[in-house]
Amino acid sequence: MTLLALDTALSRCSTAVLKDDGTLTALSEELGRGHAERLADMVSEVMAEAGVGFADLKRIAVTVGPGSFTGLRVALSLARGFAVVWPAELVGVTTLAAIAEGARKTAGENPLAVALPARAGEVYAQLFDPDGAPVGEPEAIEAKTFAERLPASARLVGAAADRIAEIRPELEIVDRTPAPDIASVARLGLSALEGAPMPLYLKPPDAKPQTRFRIAHK
């Protein structure tokens, strides 16, 4: 099937088209911010380069997190909008699974521990077996707790890999990528279960409701 992949969960703004014949056309930019202003244009560019139209799309894969609270919603909103207009299946892929997928060849026959920076000394983390299947659920967890329960054969990947290696220096780091490769998102999207992707928020937002000027109701 022809698939469109979208990712704005972390620092990169990425999109790709994976065609029936396996041809991948991808575009990725390290933005940090400004995903909402750039993503739609990038989709147009990559689809034009791939030579496909929206009517050709059978599936749309989008990253659901963990990641930036605002960034996640950029790709999710666009994916949902496309799926309303064009009858394409919609699937979600976690950032942790996509990062693990991209590092599988480097890790060989070893499990992969993916760790991304969170707040307050925590990491977003998950362990995957050598085939990329999850071992447990994604979680926001103290780096020390996650590190101490990893098997000795685990390989580390992700932007918080060094934090885990400080605690378990015998564990090898295979990749420090800060965001998933969009090709991995596309590949996982082919086999993901169809459904309504929802943002994967493992921690509450930093922003708190304003109460100082709230009007009292009698």
Residue frames as qw, qx, qy, qz and C-alpha x, y, z in Angstrom:
[[0.000, 0.888, 0.460, 0.000, 0.00, 0.00, 0.00],
 [0.340, 0.530, -0.060, 0.775, 1.06, 3.63, -0.45],
 [0.535, -0.663, -0.439, 0.285, 1.66, 5.19, 2.95],
 [0.132, 0.772, -0.123, 0.610, 2.29, 8.71, 4.19],
 [0.672, -0.372, -0.459, 0.447, 4.32, 9.02, 7.41],
 [0.035, -0.835, 0.010, -0.549, 4.37, 12.13, 9.64],
 [0.699, -0.359, -0.417, 0.457, 6.47, 13.01, 12.68],
 [0.064, 0.724, -0.119, 0.676, 6.60, 16.22, 14.74],
 [0.751, -0.566, -0.340, 0.011, 6.82, 14.62, 18.20],
 [0.680, -0.492, -0.014, 0.543, 10.36, 15.79, 19.01],
 [0.200, -0.648, 0.188, 0.711, 12.95, 18.12, 17.48],
 [0.163, -0.081, 0.712, 0.679, 12.55, 17.01, 13.87],
 [0.607, 0.458, 0.199, -0.618, 9.80, 17.77, 11.42],
 [0.137, -0.261, 0.881, 0.370, 9.63, 14.80, 9.07],
 [0.762, 0.342, 0.244, -0.492, 7.44, 13.24, 6.43],
 [0.128, -0.314, 0.861, 0.379, 7.81, 10.38, 3.96],
 [0.806, 0.261, -0.059, -0.527, 5.94, 8.48, 1.29],
 [0.339, -0.262, 0.899, 0.092, 6.41, 4.71, 1.14],
 [0.615, 0.301, -0.324, -0.653, 5.09, 3.30, -2.13],
 [0.955, 0.011, 0.115, -0.273, 3.81, -0.17, -2.98],
 [0.836, 0.426, -0.289, 0.192, 7.12, -1.09, -4.60],
 [0.778, -0.409, -0.181, 0.441, 9.07, -0.22, -1.44],
 [0.406, 0.458, 0.012, 0.791, 10.37, 3.10, -2.75],
 [0.374, -0.726, -0.410, 0.406, 10.76, 5.63, 0.07],
 [0.270, 0.596, 0.075, 0.752, 10.79, 9.38, -0.48],
 [0.523, -0.646, -0.442, 0.338, 11.54, 11.31, 2.70],
 [0.183, 0.675, -0.080, 0.710, 12.13, 14.84, 3.94],
 [0.646, -0.596, -0.394, 0.269, 13.33, 15.71, 7.44],
 [0.209, 0.693, -0.158, 0.671, 14.38, 18.98, 9.03],
 [0.504, -0.308, -0.566, 0.575, 15.81, 19.66, 12.49],
 [0.060, -0.709, -0.260, -0.653, 13.56, 22.52, 13.57],
 [0.188, -0.067, -0.623, 0.756, 13.14, 22.44, 17.33],
 [0.258, 0.539, 0.505, -0.622, 10.11, 24.71, 16.88],
 [0.317, 0.479, -0.278, -0.770, 7.90, 25.80, 14.00],
 [0.257, 0.062, 0.947, 0.181, 6.61, 22.36, 13.01],
 [0.366, 0.631, 0.611, -0.307, 3.09, 23.69, 12.40],
 [0.264, 0.805, -0.126, -0.517, 4.30, 26.28, 9.92],
 [0.058, 0.554, -0.738, -0.381, 6.45, 23.80, 7.97],
 [0.474, -0.019, 0.879, -0.049, 4.81, 20.36, 7.94],
 [0.636, 0.591, 0.411, -0.278, 2.05, 20.91, 5.36],
 [0.384, 0.811, -0.348, -0.271, 4.53, 22.33, 2.84],
 [0.168, -0.471, 0.862, 0.086, 6.90, 19.43, 3.45],
 [0.613, 0.232, 0.736, -0.168, 4.08, 16.95, 2.77],
 [0.591, 0.753, 0.094, -0.275, 3.35, 18.67, -0.54],
 [0.153, 0.765, -0.595, -0.193, 7.03, 18.59, -1.47],
 [0.314, -0.294, 0.903, 0.007, 7.60, 14.94, -0.64],
 [0.648, 0.395, 0.617, -0.210, 4.40, 13.79, -2.35],
 [0.508, 0.806, -0.126, -0.278, 5.28, 15.73, -5.49],
 [0.021, 0.642, -0.755, -0.130, 8.76, 14.18, -5.51],
 [0.431, -0.053, 0.895, -0.099, 7.26, 10.70, -5.01],
 [0.248, 0.043, -0.643, -0.723, 4.76, 11.30, -7.81],
 [0.177, -0.411, -0.893, 0.043, 1.67, 10.44, -5.77],
 [0.275, -0.442, -0.108, -0.847, -1.53, 12.30, -4.94],
 [0.383, -0.210, 0.604, -0.667, -3.72, 12.11, -1.87],
 [0.854, 0.113, -0.046, -0.506, -6.12, 9.81, -3.70],
 [0.692, 0.343, -0.634, 0.047, -3.26, 7.27, -3.94],
 [0.063, -0.409, 0.725, -0.551, -2.77, 7.09, -0.17],
 [0.680, -0.265, -0.646, -0.222, -4.10, 3.98, 1.54],
 [0.698, -0.537, -0.387, 0.274, -2.66, 4.63, 5.01],
 [0.085, 0.810, -0.231, 0.533, -1.31, 7.52, 7.11],
 [0.769, -0.298, -0.426, 0.371, 1.12, 6.73, 9.95],
 [0.034, -0.827, 0.129, -0.547, 1.81, 9.36, 12.59],
 [0.439, 0.081, -0.686, 0.575, 3.99, 9.42, 15.71],
 [0.485, -0.702, -0.402, -0.332, 1.95, 9.69, 18.91],
 [0.286, -0.798, 0.366, -0.384, 4.68, 10.27, 21.48],
 [0.340, -0.809, -0.261, 0.403, 6.11, 10.49, 23.96],
 [0.474, 0.315, 0.187, 0.801, 7.36, 13.90, 22.98],
 [0.015, -0.003, -0.124, 0.992, 6.56, 17.59, 23.00],
 [0.259, 0.491, 0.701, -0.448, 2.99, 18.36, 24.09],
 [0.384, 0.701, 0.021, -0.601, 2.48, 20.91, 21.32],
 [0.110, 0.467, -0.741, -0.470, 4.61, 19.14, 18.72],
 [0.258, 0.120, 0.959, -0.016, 2.65, 15.89, 18.96],
 [0.390, 0.612, 0.552, -0.411, -0.59, 17.61, 18.06],
 [0.211, 0.619, -0.360, -0.666, 0.80, 19.16, 14.87],
 [0.157, 0.207, -0.884, -0.389, 1.21, 15.88, 12.99],
 [0.145, 0.306, 0.911, -0.237, -1.80, 14.27, 14.66],
 [0.329, 0.624, 0.305, -0.640, -4.10, 17.11, 13.64],
 [0.303, 0.523, -0.506, -0.615, -2.85, 17.11, 10.06],
 [0.035, 0.069, -0.984, -0.158, -3.15, 13.31, 9.81],
 [0.236, 0.443, 0.775, -0.384, -6.72, 13.40, 11.11],
 [0.344, 0.638, 0.015, -0.689, -7.62, 16.14, 8.67],
 [0.225, 0.377, -0.751, -0.493, -6.22, 14.19, 5.74],
 [0.042, 0.099, 0.994, -0.036, -8.06, 11.04, 6.84],
 [0.339, 0.530, 0.526, -0.572, -11.36, 12.93, 6.92],
 [0.405, 0.641, -0.212, -0.616, -10.99, 14.21, 3.37],
 [0.532, 0.395, -0.699, -0.268, -9.41, 11.11, 1.86],
 [0.914, -0.268, 0.000, -0.306, -10.45, 7.56, 2.83],
 [0.508, 0.467, -0.668, 0.280, -7.04, 6.54, 4.16],
 [0.789, -0.437, -0.412, 0.131, -6.46, 4.31, 7.18],
 [0.061, -0.827, 0.315, -0.461, -4.96, 6.10, 10.16],
 [0.883, -0.230, -0.344, 0.222, -2.40, 4.45, 12.47],
 [0.249, -0.916, 0.265, -0.170, -0.17, 5.58, 15.32],
 [0.828, 0.178, -0.362, 0.389, 3.47, 4.71, 16.02],
 [0.529, -0.826, -0.036, 0.192, 5.29, 5.56, 19.25],
 [0.232, 0.885, -0.395, 0.080, 8.53, 7.51, 19.07],
 [0.498, -0.544, 0.671, -0.072, 10.23, 4.91, 21.27],
 [0.839, 0.181, 0.513, 0.020, 9.27, 2.04, 18.96],
 [0.613, 0.786, 0.003, 0.078, 10.40, 3.97, 15.88],
 [0.045, -0.840, 0.535, -0.083, 13.77, 4.79, 17.47],
 [0.671, -0.289, 0.682, -0.037, 14.22, 1.13, 18.41],
 [0.820, 0.474, 0.320, 0.002, 13.33, 0.06, 14.87],
 [0.415, 0.879, -0.221, 0.070, 16.00, 2.36, 13.45],
 [0.150, -0.729, 0.652, -0.147, 18.70, 0.91, 15.72],
 [0.943, -0.097, 0.251, -0.193, 17.92, -2.79, 15.39],
 [0.845, 0.461, -0.188, 0.194, 20.62, -3.59, 12.82],
 [0.172, 0.710, -0.495, 0.470, 23.28, -1.84, 14.89],
 [0.576, -0.483, 0.478, -0.455, 22.23, -3.66, 18.05],
 [0.299, 0.254, -0.913, -0.117, 22.40, -7.10, 16.45],
 [0.591, -0.307, -0.728, -0.163, 20.84, -9.83, 18.57],
 [0.261, -0.129, -0.600, 0.745, 20.68, -7.70, 21.71],
 [0.074, -0.792, -0.602, 0.069, 17.69, -6.03, 23.36],
 [0.251, 0.442, 0.076, 0.858, 17.38, -2.28, 22.91],
 [0.260, -0.653, -0.519, 0.485, 16.78, 0.17, 25.73],
 [0.207, 0.600, 0.282, 0.719, 15.42, 3.44, 24.35],
 [0.348, -0.634, -0.426, 0.543, 15.66, 6.52, 26.57],
 [0.205, 0.651, 0.236, 0.692, 14.65, 10.11, 25.82],
 [0.160, 0.062, -0.440, 0.882, 15.00, 13.13, 28.13],
 [0.304, -0.729, -0.574, -0.215, 12.03, 13.96, 30.34],
 [0.103, -0.754, 0.185, -0.622, 11.82, 16.33, 33.30],
 [0.605, -0.626, 0.303, -0.388, 12.78, 16.17, 36.96],
 [0.258, -0.504, 0.824, -0.029, 15.50, 13.55, 36.53],
 [0.757, 0.195, 0.589, -0.205, 13.27, 11.21, 34.59],
 [0.020, 0.278, -0.722, -0.633, 13.46, 9.68, 31.13],
 [0.819, 0.261, 0.037, -0.510, 10.86, 8.44, 28.68],
 [0.044, -0.469, 0.877, 0.100, 11.94, 4.85, 28.29],
 [0.917, 0.095, 0.141, -0.361, 11.08, 1.38, 27.05],
 [0.350, -0.402, 0.820, 0.212, 12.89, -1.90, 26.48],
 [0.783, 0.422, -0.151, -0.431, 12.55, -3.79, 23.18],
 [0.843, -0.158, 0.491, 0.154, 13.63, -7.29, 22.25],
 [0.343, -0.325, 0.583, 0.661, 16.03, -7.89, 19.29],
 [0.240, 0.425, 0.761, 0.426, 13.05, -8.15, 16.91],
 [0.046, -0.250, -0.100, -0.962, 11.75, -4.74, 17.97],
 [0.502, -0.558, -0.601, -0.275, 8.84, -6.06, 20.04],
 [0.217, -0.681, 0.282, -0.639, 8.21, -4.10, 23.25],
 [0.558, -0.164, -0.742, 0.333, 9.13, -5.59, 26.61],
 [0.198, -0.534, -0.516, 0.640, 6.78, -3.76, 28.95],
 [0.181, 0.882, 0.427, 0.088, 5.03, -0.44, 28.47],
 [0.356, 0.516, -0.079, 0.775, 6.49, 2.98, 27.67],
 [0.503, -0.742, -0.403, 0.185, 6.93, 5.02, 30.84],
 [0.093, 0.815, -0.257, 0.512, 8.26, 8.18, 32.41],
 [0.890, -0.386, -0.194, 0.147, 10.67, 6.86, 34.99],
 [0.332, -0.862, 0.352, 0.154, 13.72, 7.87, 37.00],
 [0.556, 0.641, -0.525, -0.061, 16.85, 7.19, 34.94],
 [0.120, -0.461, 0.833, -0.280, 18.42, 5.25, 37.82],
 [0.701, 0.051, 0.580, -0.412, 15.42, 2.96, 38.21],
 [0.810, 0.529, -0.055, -0.248, 15.27, 2.20, 34.50],
 [0.355, 0.678, -0.641, 0.055, 19.02, 1.64, 34.23],
 [0.303, -0.407, 0.801, -0.319, 19.23, -0.72, 37.18],
 [0.756, 0.128, 0.553, -0.326, 16.63, -3.13, 35.84],
 [0.632, 0.622, -0.329, -0.324, 18.11, -3.47, 32.35],
 [0.978, -0.044, 0.145, 0.142, 19.65, -6.80, 31.31],
 [0.484, -0.596, 0.392, 0.506, 23.43, -6.89, 30.90],
 [0.513, 0.174, 0.648, 0.535, 23.04, -7.54, 27.17],
 [0.237, 0.869, 0.410, -0.145, 21.00, -4.40, 26.52],
 [0.442, 0.173, 0.220, 0.852, 22.18, -1.78, 24.05],
 [0.036, -0.670, -0.386, 0.633, 21.32, 1.87, 24.64],
 [0.259, 0.377, 0.496, 0.738, 19.76, 4.25, 22.14],
 [0.124, -0.864, -0.458, -0.167, 18.23, 7.73, 22.27],
 [0.158, 0.770, -0.141, 0.602, 19.08, 11.24, 23.40],
 [0.542, -0.694, 0.305, -0.363, 19.16, 10.15, 27.07],
 [0.938, 0.104, -0.309, 0.117, 21.39, 7.12, 26.46],
 [0.396, 0.471, -0.496, 0.613, 24.35, 8.81, 28.16],
 [0.463, -0.501, 0.319, -0.658, 22.34, 9.29, 31.34],
 [0.967, -0.151, -0.008, -0.207, 21.68, 5.56, 31.48],
 [0.807, 0.336, -0.341, 0.345, 25.32, 4.75, 30.67],
 [0.010, -0.638, 0.455, -0.621, 26.50, 6.92, 33.59],
 [0.714, -0.369, 0.361, -0.473, 24.62, 4.55, 35.88],
 [0.921, 0.008, 0.388, 0.035, 25.42, 1.37, 33.96],
 [0.080, 0.782, -0.469, -0.403, 28.75, 2.09, 32.21],
 [0.406, -0.169, 0.867, 0.232, 29.04, -1.52, 31.00],
 [0.549, 0.589, 0.583, -0.106, 26.06, -1.01, 28.66],
 [0.384, -0.022, 0.464, 0.798, 27.01, -0.02, 25.12],
 [0.323, 0.673, 0.194, -0.637, 25.48, 3.02, 23.43],
 [0.536, 0.213, 0.677, 0.457, 24.64, 2.31, 19.78],
 [0.146, 0.558, 0.420, 0.701, 22.83, 5.53, 18.85],
 [0.149, -0.369, -0.437, 0.806, 22.18, 8.92, 20.48],
 [0.011, 0.399, 0.551, 0.732, 19.50, 10.01, 18.04],
 [0.125, 0.115, 0.433, -0.885, 17.16, 12.71, 19.42],
 [0.635, 0.317, 0.140, -0.690, 14.21, 11.72, 17.22],
 [0.763, 0.134, 0.632, 0.031, 13.00, 8.77, 15.14],
 [0.093, -0.204, 0.662, 0.715, 14.03, 8.22, 11.55],
 [0.598, 0.289, 0.085, -0.743, 10.92, 8.81, 9.44],
 [0.529, 0.259, -0.742, -0.321, 11.73, 5.68, 7.42],
 [0.126, -0.016, -0.931, 0.342, 11.27, 3.65, 10.60],
 [0.397, 0.264, 0.420, -0.772, 7.93, 5.34, 11.25],
 [0.609, 0.336, -0.359, -0.622, 6.84, 4.39, 7.74],
 [0.406, 0.175, -0.895, -0.065, 7.95, 0.76, 8.09],
 [0.039, 0.137, 0.840, -0.523, 6.19, 0.32, 11.42],
 [0.448, 0.275, 0.139, -0.839, 3.13, 2.04, 10.02],
 [0.492, 0.173, -0.697, -0.492, 2.65, -0.75, 7.48],
 [0.473, -0.135, -0.869, 0.057, 1.97, -3.32, 10.19],
 [0.093, 0.002, 0.532, -0.841, 0.40, -1.09, 12.86],
 [0.062, 0.509, 0.856, -0.069, -3.22, -1.73, 13.81],
 [0.024, -0.483, -0.337, -0.808, -5.68, 0.72, 12.34],
 [0.338, -0.652, -0.609, 0.302, -7.38, 2.98, 14.85],
 [0.010, 0.943, 0.115, 0.314, -7.73, 6.55, 16.04],
 [0.631, 0.129, -0.383, 0.662, -4.23, 7.57, 17.20],
 [0.382, -0.901, -0.170, -0.118, -4.19, 9.48, 20.47],
 [0.213, 0.755, -0.467, 0.408, -1.25, 11.42, 21.93],
 [0.825, -0.232, -0.453, 0.248, 0.83, 9.37, 24.34],
 [0.089, -0.778, 0.276, -0.558, 1.36, 11.72, 27.26],
 [0.735, -0.126, -0.600, 0.289, 3.41, 10.00, 29.96],
 [0.316, -0.271, -0.424, 0.804, 3.67, 13.15, 32.09],
 [0.089, 0.864, 0.474, -0.146, 1.25, 16.04, 32.70],
 [0.416, 0.711, 0.074, 0.561, 2.02, 19.40, 31.04],
 [0.419, -0.050, -0.354, 0.835, 4.14, 22.01, 32.78],
 [0.168, -0.323, -0.123, -0.923, 1.48, 24.67, 32.26],
 [0.080, -0.363, -0.821, 0.433, -1.03, 25.06, 35.08],
 [0.018, -0.747, -0.552, -0.369, -4.47, 26.68, 34.84],
 [0.096, 0.338, -0.208, 0.913, -4.54, 30.34, 35.89],
 [0.378, -0.588, -0.709, 0.093, -6.43, 30.77, 39.16],
 [0.285, -0.207, -0.269, 0.896, -5.30, 34.21, 40.28],
 [0.224, 0.133, -0.089, -0.961, -7.86, 36.13, 38.23],
 [0.160, -0.298, -0.908, -0.248, -10.61, 33.51, 38.18],
 [0.385, -0.319, -0.041, -0.865, -14.09, 34.96, 38.64],
 [0.144, 0.034, 0.884, -0.444, -15.92, 33.55, 41.62],
 [0.389, -0.288, -0.638, -0.599, -19.31, 32.04, 40.90],
 [0.347, -0.154, 0.526, -0.761, -22.08, 32.55, 43.43]]
